[in-house]
Amino acid sequence: MLPPMSPAQDGRAPGGAARRDGHPANGAVAPGGAITVDPAAAGEAGRAGRQHPAAHQSWHRVVLKLSGQAFAGGEPLGISPGTVSHIAQEVSAAAREGIQVAAVVGGGNMFRGAAASQHGIDRSRADYMGMLGTVINCLALQDVLEKLGVETRVQTAITMLQVAEPYVPRRAIRHLEKGRVVIFGAGLGAPFFSTDTCAAQRALEIGAQAVLKGTQVDGVYDADPLQMPGAVRFHQLDYGEVLRRELRFMDATAVSLCMDNDLPIVVFDLMRAGNVVRAVHGERIGTLVSRFARCGPGMA
């Protein structure tokens, strides 16, 4: 998992502030850093969304980032069989449409290295322990996918030949070309890097066209939507604005890596049936993070 994600990075509490359409906000700063959105500006964004129903062109190869916390369902720790089954069905639906899907899995439902390091465990060792937790999740997802008839391979950054292949980019690409789902475990195999950063790096190395960040809410908000019902969701954001406003749905290293390589990110509700396929096909769900000038049709 590498430094484990904060609750916001798991998708539970994205923070920050900006106008609904992702451009600099026009409004007053409220307590806690949120910005009051100008109703006229919000209306313009809504009209723009109706005029441009497609967020981007369809992609054929993507990396799906799954937080470890998602595997726990509503529990603080462990694996929820029902939740893993839902995730597997989402991945299966995409694979059956011919979409090449790779997944990067976190391990926050098993062990959080950063939290453990605050209680005296060496940070590097704690991060390696977290990496092993991600592999448990990988094997759980692989098992359910194969029961659904989807051929799957697990590749890990730490060699463990009895349960998984070592990570070899060209082999991973070949698996995808053959219609197999590839699940990447053990993060980058090095401490101090999150699984978000791993998702960006793996996507670039295997030639994926986007990173899909599945969360427990339906996009990036200017405040925690679970605590503030009036929080505003962004439909699109530029990488630079994400970094300036410190929106923490992914760590800054991961966002910077995507920005430097023009790799789009879609943040969406993983638990709504059919959303993985919708995200791949360009339907306007969740939040699209990209360079506005290079988003494809409908995002000018």
N, C-alpha and C positions, 0 to 999 in steps of 0.2 A: 504493500500500500504506500509506503514511503510518506513524507510526512503526512499523517492522516488529515483528512479534510475536516474543516469546521462544519457545524451544522449547516451554515449557509452554503458551503460547497456541496453538501449532500442535496441541496435543492430545497431545504426547508425554510431558509430565511435569507434570500438574496437581499443585500443592502445597497444603499446608494440613492441617487436621485437623478432624474432627467425627465424631459417631456415625453409624452406617450409615444410620439413618433420617432424617438431616439435622437432628436436634435437638442441642442442646448435649451434648458428649461427657461420659460418665461413665467416667473411667479415668485412668490415670497418663500424664503427659507423657513421651514417649520421646525419645532424642536425635534432633535434627533437626526437632523440633516436632510429630512425629506423636503420636497419642493411642492408647493401648491400649484397644480397644473391649471393654466389658463383655459377655460372652457372653449373659447373660440379655437385655440390651437388644437385642443383635443378633437374638436369637431372636424377640423381640416384633416387630421390624421385618419379619422374614421372614413371620411369621404375618399381619401387617397386609397385606403385599404379596399373599399368597394370597387374602385376603378381598376385595381390591379389584384385580381384574385390569386395569381401565382406568385409565390415568394421567390422562386428560383427554378431553374431547369431541373429535370429529374436527374438524379445521380445513379450510377450503377455499382459503385463500390464505396462503402462507408465504414467508419469505425463507430461502434455504439459504446459509449462510456456508461458503465453501470456502477453506481456506488455500492459499497458493501452494505450500507444501511438499508438500501432498497431490499436486499435479500432477507432482512429481518422482519419485513412487514411492519406490523405495529409494535413489535417487541424491541427492547433495547439491545438485545444480543441474540445470536443464533441465526438459524435459517428457517424461514417460513415456507413449508412445502407448497402452499397455495400460491404464494407470491412468486416463487421460482417457476412454478408451472405457468403462471401468467406471462412472465418474461420470456420463457421458452416459446410459448405460443406466438408472441409478438415477433420474435426472431424467425421462427418457422414460417410465418406468413410472408415475411419479406423474402426469405430464401426461396420459397416456392414461386415467387414472382420473377425469379432470376436475378435478384439483387445480391451482390456479393457482400456478405456481412462478416465483419470481424468485431470482436467485443473485447474491451479492456475492463477487468473487474477489480473493484476495490475490496478492502477487507475490514472496514470499520465496524462491521457486525461481529467480528472475531477479536480484533486487537487493534488498539490505537497507539502507535509508537510514540507520537509526540506527547500524549497524555501520560504514558508510562514513564517517559524520560523525566517528567516533572516530579516523579516519586523515586528518583535515584537510579533508575536503569540507564545505562549508557545509551545515548541517543542512537548511535549507529546500530547497536545490537537490538534495540527496541524496534527500529525500522525493519531490520531483517526478520524479526518475529512477525511483524505486520505483513511482510511479503508472503510468508508461509500461510497466513490467514487468507490471502487472496486466492491461493491455489485451492483451498477447501471449497470456496465459492465456485471456482472454475469447474471443479469436478462435479459439483451438484448440478450446475447448469448443463454440463455436457451429458450427464446421465438422463435428464429429463428431455433434452433435445433428441437424443438418440432413441428414446422411447416413442417420440413423435415421428420417427423415421427420418430425421435429419442427420446426415453424416457430419461428424464434428471432430475437430482436432484441438487439443490443448497444447499450447506452447508456452514455456516458462523461461524467464530470464535467469533463473537459478536452475542448474541442471538437476533433474530428478527423473531419470530415465524410466523408472518403474511405473510412473503415473502420467508422464507427459513427455512430449518432444521438447528438445531445446529450441529456443527461439532462433530461427533462421529465416530472414526476410524472404529470400527467393522461394523457399519451401512453402512459406505462408501464402505467397502470391499464387503458387501453383495449386495449393489446396483450394483457394478461392475460385480460381479459374475452373476447377473441377466441380464447383457447386457446393463445396463443403463450407461449413461455418468454422471459423478459427477463433479460439478464445485465448487471449493473452493473460498470463498470470505472473505473479511475483514482481509486478511493476517493471521498473527499468533495471532491477537487479543491483541498485546502488542506493544507499541511504540519502536522505534529505531531498528526494524528489517524489512528488505526489503521483498518484495514478492518473490524475488529470493531465499532468505533463507527459506521462507515459502514453496516454491516448493520443495526444498531439504528435508525439514522436513516431509512434507506430503508424499512425495514419500517413504521415509524410513518407515513411520508409517503404510502405507497401503500395503507395500511389493512390490512397483513398481520396475521394473528392470532398469529404466533409467529416466532421466529428459531430455525432448526435449525442447530446448529453441528456440522458433520461433522469428526471427528478421526480419529486413528490408534489410539485406544484406545476402550473401550466405555463411557465416562462419566468423571465426576470422582472422583478418588481422594484419600485422605488422604496419599498419598505416591506417588512415581513407580512405577507397577506394572511397568514394564520393568526396574527395578532392585531392587524390593522385592516379591517374590512374595506376601507377606502383606498387601499394601496393601488397604484396605477401600474399596469403591465406595459412593458415596452414591446412593440412589434418588431422593431429592428434597432440595432445598435452598431456603431462603428467600434473597432477594437480600441482605438485611442480613447474614446469616451468611457469604455468599460474600465480602462486603467486609470483615467483621470478621476472618475467617480468612485473608484475602489469597489465596484460591484463584485461581490465575492461568490458568485456561483461557480467559478473556477479560480485556481490560483493564478497570480500574475505571470508566473513563468510559462504556464500553459497558454494563456491568452497571447503573450508576447511571441511565442513560437508560432502560433497560428497567424498572428499579424504579419510577422516577417516573411511568411510563406503563402500569404493569401489563402489560407485554409478556412473555409466557413465553419461556424459552429451553430447548431440549432439546439436550444434549450427547450424542453417540452415535458409534458406530463406523461411519464412512462406507464402509469397505471390505467390510462384510458385505452380501451381496446382499439386496435388499428392505427395508433398514433405513429408507430415506427414507419409503417408503409406510407402514411400521409406525409411525414417529414421528408422521406426520401423523394416523393413525387412532387414536392414543392407546394403543398397546401399550406395556407397561412395558419399554422399552429405555433404556439409558443413564441419564442424570440429568436430571430436570426441575427447573428453577429458576423459582420463581414465588412469589407470596404464598400461603401454605398455605390461607388462608380463601377464596381465589378461584381455586382450581385446577380446579374442576369435580368431577364424581363420582369417588369413589375416592381422594381425596387429603386428606380431612379429618384 
